[in-house]
Amino acid sequence: MIILGVDPGTNILGYALLKVESKKMELLAMGVIDLQKVGDTYEKLEKIFTRLISLIEEFKPEQLAIEAPFFGKNVQSMLKLGRAQGVAIAAALSRNLTVTEYAPRKIKMAITGNGSASKEQVAGMLQKILTIKDMPKFMDATDALGVAVCHHFEMSSPLASLAGGAKSWKEFIAKNPDRLK
């Protein structure tokens, strides 16, 4: 299985591609889409879509794991971040990838055991887990890798198989009507 991890952003968007065989993880690619010099908002969104489609076509991931936006005080920033996230999700859905969102705190907890860990702590733990020699300049790339690794941990959890892959109680009940008797 190949997982595309995305840390959405309209100035810097991080991505990582993680290959999982059995329980062994291998980093295939990690980087950023640097949009800092692009002035037009819609051009930024088009570049995000186009680059993610090219990554999907090159690496053939089956799943997208994306960081959910956190609530901030600046509403305009939240709207821009939501647009970037929506475009990333649309790119994945246009190529039939399943999509799962993770809260930043959940990702940090899955990687470091501490939901309040710093970006540097997450990057350091990922470097150890995957034995990465050269870490990227932008933490957005390691954040995206963190989302992908978190997704792998969640999907390989014994609880995930008990739930039959359901993402909510409603979905679990729909998939397991016989368990209600």
N, C-alpha and C positions, 0 to 999 in steps of 0.2 A: 504494500500500500504506500502511496505517496501522498503527503499532506502539504498543502500550500498554507503557510502561516502568513497573516497580514497584520501589520500595525498601521492602521489608516492615518493619513495626514494629508493636508493640502499643500504643505511646503516640502515635507519629507515623508514619504510612505515607505515603510520597511516591509520586506518580504523574505521568506525563507522556504526552501523546499526540503522536506525531511522524508527520507525513505525508511520504511519500517518493514523488516522481514523477521518473522517470529517476534522476538522482543528486542532485537538489535536495531538500533537507530543509526542512520548514516545521513550526514548533511550533504545534500546535493548542490545547493546553491543558496547564497544569502547576499542581500544587497539592499539598495534603496532606489527609489525613483525620486530624484532630486528636482523639485519643481520651484525652487526659490527664485529662479530668474524668469519664470513664466508669469507674466502680469495678469493675463485674462483668466478668470475663474473657470470658465467653461473649457478653455484650452487645457487647463490643469486636469479637469475631469476626463477629457478625451485622452490625454496622455496616460492617465492612470488606467483607464479601460484598455487602451491599445497595448500597453506594456504587460498588463496582467494576462490578457488573451495570449500574447506571444509566449509568456512563461508557461501558461496552461498547455498550449500546443506543443511546446518543446519538451516539457517534463511529464505531461500526462497525469497530473494528480487526480485522485478520486474525490478528495475532500478539501474544503476550505475551512480553516480555523481562523477566526478574526476577533480582534480585541474589540469589545463593546465600548462605546464612548462613556467616559466618566462625566459626572455632572460638575460643571464649573460655573463660575460667576459670569463669564462673558458669553452671552447668548449668541452673538455673531460667530464666535469661535466654535461653539457647539454645532451651529447650523452648517458651517463649512466642514467640520469633521464628519458630521452625519452624511453630507453629500459624498465625501470621499469614501466612506464606508459603504454607502448605497451603491456607488459605481463599482466598487470591488465585488460586492455581493452579486450585482447584476452580471458582471463578467463571468463569475463562477457559475451562476445559474444558467447563463447562455451556453455553457459547455457541460451542463448536467452534473456539476459537482454538488455534493451535499454540503450544507453550510451550517457551522456551529459557531456561536458567539460565546466569548468568555470575558468575564469582568476582570479588570486589571488585578484586583486583589486575589482572585481565584488563581490566576496565572502565577503570581508571585508565590502564593502558598504552595502550588504544585511543584514549583522549581526549587524553592529555597526552604519551604516549611514555615515561612513567615510572610503573612499577607501584607506586611508593611515594609518589605525589603526594598532597598534602593535598586535603581536600574543597574548600577555597578555590581551589586551583589547577585542579581539575576544573571547578568552577563558572565560573571566569574564562575557561577555554578554551571552554567551551560558549557563554558569552556572546559571545565573538568569532566562533565558527563559525556561530552562528545569528543573530547581530546582535540580541541581546535587550537592550532598554533597561533595563527594570526587573526585577531579579532578585528572587525570592521571599525572604521572611523566613527560612523554614526550608530548610536545606541538603538535607533529605530529598527535596524536590521536584527540585532540581538533580541529586541522586544518581539519581533515577528517570529523568530526562532522559538522563543519562549512560549508563544501561543501554540505553535505546532507541537512542541514537546508536551505541553499541558494537554492538548487534545489526544495525543497518543496515550498518555497516562490515564486519562479519563476513559478512553475506549478500551483499554486493556484491563481496566479494573474489574474484579469479579462482580461488582454490583452492576456494571454496565450490561453484562451478559444476563444477569437475573432480570433486568428490566427489558430485555429484548431490544435494546437500542432506543427505547422510548425516551423522549426528552421532557415529558411532563406526565403528571398523573392521568390526565385525560387520554393522552396517547397510549400510556401503559394499559389502561382499562380497555381501550378499543382493541389493542393487540392481544390482550389476555382475558377475554370474557369468562373463560372457564375457571380462572383463579378467584372469581367472586363468589363461587358456590361453596 
